[in-house]
Amino acid sequence: MPLKNNLSLLLALLICFMLAACSSTPDKASTSASKKNMDPNKGRYSLKNDKMPLNPPDVDHVPNATPKYEPYSRRGNKPYTVYGESYRVMNTGQGFTETGKASWYGEKFHGYETSNGEPYDMYSMSGAHKTLPLPSYARITNLENNKQVVIRINDRGPFHSERILDVSYAAAYKLGMLATGTARIKLEVIYIGSIAGTSSAIASINDTGNHYIQLVASKDRAKLSKIAKELERKYQVKTRVQPANNMFRLQLGPIGQAELADMMLNKMKQNGYPESYMIHE
């Protein structure tokens, strides 16, 4: 092969090699941007530790979350993995209770998206749980001082093995756990399976009154206890079985508001207990 052709071939190969080398070399700007996006000290995690707001509004009068029927969100309810540990979300929160340690989260996450896509508001009555479906409503009791709140769970966490729940700043304030940071709590899900069940659920959490609905009496306490469990599961209202004159009486309650108690009484009369009546204690 002529020398001229050999030189041309070598030159072409050299150019191809240089182009290939350039295409495989990372772009410095894009590499820098990538590292920046992956930096755990940026964005919502720019604060090394969470903290209280500097000038918080008065949250004394922030109301409890109001339970209502809500379909579970399309976001935040699939299996997921955090810090190498995998979690599977429950199909339903119905009947779920749990006791353990709770913590709270505030300024570090305020304004950022929760797991179901809503912005986190530390001044609302909300919370985060690892496996309850989102959203869920729950009554939270601080077992150290018996203070209670009702929250709407719309986020995931806390990802600490010894904690079962994170609550918002406002909820932590009302539970009396801001100073300690954590508290031993009891979580009770307020499950509402339909729009029609909303009033019953509200009745179940406003249990400061003394309204009971007498349903049926029997000598068979075991039978009444079985019915009581079915009614609690169906209507999300507490029950009791009371002894009286060698009989036992099955009652719904306590229900805190007379109006809600009347609504429940009418519902029970229509659903198999036509002789039911109200008791005031």
N, C-alpha and C positions, 0 to 999 in steps of 0.2 A: 504494500500500500504506500503511495507517495507520502513523503514527509509532511507536505502541506495538509493532506487529509488527516494524518495522525494528529497534527497540532489542532486542527479544527475540532476533532472528536474529543481530545483532552480538554479543550476550552469549554465545550458544551457540557461535559461531565462535571467540570469544576463549578460552572454556573448553577447546575441542578443541585449539587451538593450544598452550595451556599444558600439557595432558596429554601431547601428542606430544613437546614439548620435554623434559618430565621423563623420559619413557620412553627417550629417546635419550641422556640424560646419563649417563656411566659412574658406577657406584657406587664411591665412594672406597675403601670397605673391600675390595671385590672387586678393584679395580685394584691396591691395595697388595699383596694376597695374590698376585696374578698376577706382579707384579714380583719379589716375594720368591722364588717358585718358580722363576723364570727366572734368578735371580741366580747367576752361575757361581762366586761365592765362598761359597756356602752348601753344606750337606750334605757329600758325599764330597769336594768340591773346596774345603773350607774352609781347607785348608792350601795356601798358595801353592806350596810345593815339598814333594816327598815327603821322608821321613826315616826313619832307623832307629828301631826301638822303643827306648824309654828303658831298660827293664830286660828284655831278651830272655831267654827260657829257653835252656838249653844245646841247640843243634841239632846237635851233633857226631854224635849217635846217631840222628838222624832218618833212617829208611831211604829208599832210592830208591822211587819209585813202582813198583808191581808191575804190569807189563803184563797185561792180560786182555781178553777179547772184550767190547766194549760197543757196542751200536747207537748210531749218531750221534744226538745230541740233537735234539729238535724245535725247541729254541730256539738261536739263535746261528749257524745255518747257512744263512741266507738272504742274498741280496745286500744290501749296506748302504752308506751314505755317511757319512763323517766328515770334517769340515773341508773340505767341498766335493769330496772325492775318493771315488770309488765303488770298491767291492771286491766281487769275486765269489768265493765259497767253492768250494774244490776238491771234486769229487765223492768223492774218496778220497785218503788220504795214502800209499797203497801205493807204495813205492819212492822216496819223496820225500827228497831231501837238499838242504841249503842251507848256504852259508858266508857269514858276515857279522858285523856288530856286534850284540851283545846288551846289554841294560840290565836293571835289576831294579826292582821296585816293592814298597813296604812299607806303612808306617803310614797313608799317605793313603787307601789302598783297603781296608785290613784290615776284614773284617766285612761289606763291601758285596757285592752280587750280582755274580758274574761273568757273562759273556755267555750262558752256558747255564743260568743261574738258580741256581747253587750259590754259597754264601758264599765269598768269597776269604779264604784262610787263609795268611798270609805265612810261617807255620812249617811248611807242607806243601811237598812237592816238586811244584810246579805251574808253569804258565807261560801266556803269551799270545802268539798269532800272528795275523797279519792274515787269512790265507786257508785254513789247515789246517782240516779238519772237526773239530768238537768232539763228544766228547773224542778226542784223539789222544795216543799215547805216543811219546816221542822220547828218544834218547840225545844228550846235549849234551856236547861236548868243548871245553874252553877251550884254544884253540890256542897260548896264550902260556905255559901251564904243564902241559898235557896232563891236567889233572884232568877227571874225567867224572862226570856224574850222569844219572839217568833221571827224567824228569818226565812229568806228565800235563797236557796242554794243554787248558784249559777256558775260556779267556778270549780277548778280542780286543785287539790292540795289538801293539807300540807304534806310535803314529801319528806317527813321525818317519821321514822318507825314508831316513835313513842307518842305521836299525836294523831288524833282522829279527825280534827276539825279546825279550820281557820274561820274566824268571824271578822266582820268589818270593824273599823274603829268605833262606830256608833254602837254596834251591838256589844263590843267589849266594854265600852263605857257603862252601858246599862247593866251589864252582868257584873260590874265591879272588878274587872280583871286587868285593867290597863296598867296598874302599878306593878303587878306581879308578872305580867306577860303571858302567863298560862293559868289554867284553872281546870280542876276535875269537873267534868260536866256529864249530863245525861242528854242524849239526843233522841227525840221521838218524832218520827215522820208524821206529818199531817197529810194523809193521802186523799186526793179528790179525784175520783175516776170519771166524773161527768159534770156537766154544768149544773145539773140538778142537785149534786151533792155539795155545792159550795156553802149553802146556808147551814147544813148540818155540821160541816167542818168548822165553821165559824163558831157555832154553838159549843163545839167540843173544846175550844180553846178559851172561851169566855166562861170558865167554870167557877167564877167567884160568887155566883148567886146560889139559890137554894130551890130550884125548880126540878122536880122529878116527874117522870111519866110512869104511872103504874100500868103494866101491860097484862100480866097474867099471874095467877097463884096456883101452886101445886104442892103436894107432899113430896114429890120427887125432885130433890135438890140437884142431883146430877143432871137430870133432863133440863132444868132451868139454866144451869151453868153452861151447858152445851148451846142452848138457844142464845144465851147472853153473848158468847164468843162470836156466834154467827152475826148477831145484830151489830156488835162493835165493828166487825170487819166490813159489814155492808154499809153502815151509816156513819162510821167514824165518830161515834158518841159513846161515852163511858156508860157502863151498866153496874148494877149491884143486885145481889140476891139477899133479901132481908127476911129473917125469921119472924113469924107472927102467928100466934094462936095455933100451934102445931102444924103450921103451913109455912111455905116460903113464897115470897113475892118477888117477881122480876121487875126491876125498874130501870128506866133510862135516866141518866143524869150523873152529876148535877149539870144543869144548863143555865148559863149565867144571865141571859136576857129573856124577859117574859115573852117578847114578840117571837123570838126564835123558838122558845119552848112551845108556844101555841102552834107554830108552823110544823114542828116535829110531831106534836100530838095529832094534828089533822092528817099528817102523812101516815102515822101508825094506824089510825082508824081506817084508812083506805087500804092499808097493806096487811090485813089479816088480824088486826087487834081492835075490833069495833067497840069493845067495852072498856078500852083504856081511858084513863083520866089523869088529871094533873094533881100533884102533891106539892104543897109549899111548906118548906121547913125553915 
